[in-house]
């Protein structure tokens, strides 16, 4: 795996981890190491051309899975 591939994978993985952190914390936004993250910002990232360049697959496939996880968390009362 090339260094750029490793970096791209790490960037996308961080977005996924941030999404799941928001679910786990039962919050719409949170501050992580002085950086504010939110579902809105993560959605924007996965819909961006930048994310599209990072991935060999359609980033919306990942976003669909994350949205499913969010819906399930809401159904289970994890989020308001």
C-alpha positions in Angstrom: 0.0 0.0 0.0 1.4 3.4 -1.0 1.8 6.2 1.6 -0.9 8.2 -0.1 -3.3 5.3 0.1 -2.5 4.9 3.7 -3.2 8.5 4.3 -6.4 8.5 2.4 -7.6 5.4 4.3 -6.7 7.1 7.6 -8.7 10.3 6.7 -11.8 8.3 5.8 -11.4 6.0 8.8 -11.3 9.1 11.1 -14.6 10.4 9.6 -16.2 7.0 10.3 -14.8 6.9 13.8 -16.0 10.5 14.5 -19.5 9.5 13.2 -19.6 6.6 15.5 -18.2 8.6 18.4 -21.2 11.1 18.0 -23.6 8.1 18.2 -21.8 6.7 21.2 -21.9 10.1 23.0 -25.5 10.6 22.0 -24.7 14.0 20.6 -25.2 15.8 17.3 -21.9 17.7 17.7 -18.9 17.4 19.9 -15.5 18.9 20.3 -12.5 16.6 19.8 -9.1 18.0 20.4 -10.4 21.5 19.9 -12.0 20.5 16.6 -15.8 20.6 16.4 -17.3 17.6 14.6 -20.9 17.1 13.6 -23.1 14.8 11.5 -23.6 17.7 9.1 -19.9 18.2 8.6 -19.2 14.5 8.2 -22.0 14.2 5.6 -20.5 17.2 3.7 -17.1 15.4 3.7 -18.6 12.1 2.3 -20.4 14.2 -0.4 -17.3 16.1 -1.3 -15.2 15.8 -4.4 -12.2 15.5 -2.0 -13.6 12.3 -0.5 -14.4 11.0 -3.9 -10.8 11.4 -4.9 -9.6 9.6 -1.7 -11.6 6.5 -2.3 -11.7 3.9 -5.1 -15.4 3.3 -4.3 -18.3 5.7 -4.2 -18.1 7.4 -0.7 -21.9 7.5 -0.6 -21.8 3.7 0.0 -20.0 4.4 3.2 -22.3 7.2 4.1 -25.4 5.1 3.5 -24.1 2.5 6.0 -23.4 5.3 8.5 -26.8 6.8 8.1 -28.3 3.3 8.7 -26.3 3.1 11.9 -27.6 6.5 13.0 -31.2 5.5 12.2 -30.8 2.3 14.3 -29.3 4.3 17.2 -32.3 6.6 17.0 -34.8 3.8 16.9 -33.1 2.3 20.0 -33.4 5.6 21.8 -29.7 6.4 21.7 -30.2 9.8 20.1 -32.9 12.4 20.2 
